[in-house]
């Protein structure tokens, strides 16, 4: 079949397409499948830990009701999976009611539906800087303004967030919601402290905003005490309508089932229901029944404990390797859970420009600029530790440090060469001046 040059239809494409971008991790997929490459790029859970026998048992359990598993289902999800979601949220410390739960085809669809429901072109979203690239891509189709708020080790900085909201209000910019990943943030790995969570809720009340709380990693804690979700804090305060909570089974079961959920007040869920009907009618009954069977009949909490123990070992291997191999000019976060470490290189290094050299050395990462709407983060990189064994993580960081050192040495050589050139030109000018003086 001949290739079709779709670019000739540029005059027909919708304006929203101009704001749509591919995700850096998706673009890297073909490269990451190359034999020998050590990928510190993808945000993949290690599904090998699940085990073939557990998968066979689930398949056998739903085979008796194959007709329902292969049929359309309710747009909002099956009752059984909603019961499971209520249980999972309770374990996380967030009370939930079945009627406030809406099933989505992955939390990624939840992000798209929230953007579809809330955003008109030119509206604004307040989010962390850096922010989850998948969220930025989901929002981009609706052409909003993205206002990034800087973070530190305690999460989004409230003073900066409030100042940004004040400026937006003064300029007439309509901020619709605050988007945050409060636990082991993607990509930075940091966790928002409890006090800042309360401040964020107060800000939402003050500026009359919704908070979209994206919590895919909350149960993957390696150390420290769990913190209450924004949704739980809101309920404690006697309010239940500002926080739109997103959850997923991708990190505590498997990403391949493509199943997530939204927990929100009924008015928001009604709008999301209408939006989902136009998108995919309903999420897969087969996926919902697989997860329901496993969570009802197996020890899913033990599985999550196995995952967190494995990820902790890999996190430790990455942090140890970074400390051993990286130049002192490179800094990184120390996540208490989740899947990612965020590294900051010297300001003169460009992680995107450096990536081909790293891949040539058989190691990959995600450059930082993909996590900003405005092109910041060029000297940052996201490193994933969940999918690679400790020995390979150590080797990958060693290779990556070699690439970084090469770039730093090249910069140093160029600066020395420039200084020598300046010194030589200066000496020549001095000599000419001296000669002119003696001739006179």
ABEGO torsion letter per residue (X at the ends): XBBBBAAAAAAABBAAAAABBBBAAAAAAAAAABBGBBBAABABBBAAAAEAAAAAAAAAAAAAAAAAAABBBBAAEBAAAAAAAAAAAAAAGBBBBAAABBBBBEAAAAAAAAAAAABBBGBBBBBBOBBBAAAAAAAAAAGBBBBBBBBBAAEBBAAAAAAAAAAAAAAGBBBABBBBBABGBOAAGBBBBAAAAAAAAAAAAAAGBBBBBBBAAAABBABEBBBBBAAAAAAAAGBAAABBBBBBAAAABBAAAGBBBBBBBAAAAAAAAAAAAAAAGBBBAAAAAAAAAAAAABBAAAAAAAAAAAAAAAAAAAAAAAAAABBAABBBBBBABEABBBBBBBAABBAAAAAAAAAAAGBBBBBAAAABAAGBGAABBBBBAAABBAAAAAAAAAAAAAAAAAAAAAAAAAAAAAAAAAAAAAAAAAAAAAAAAAAX
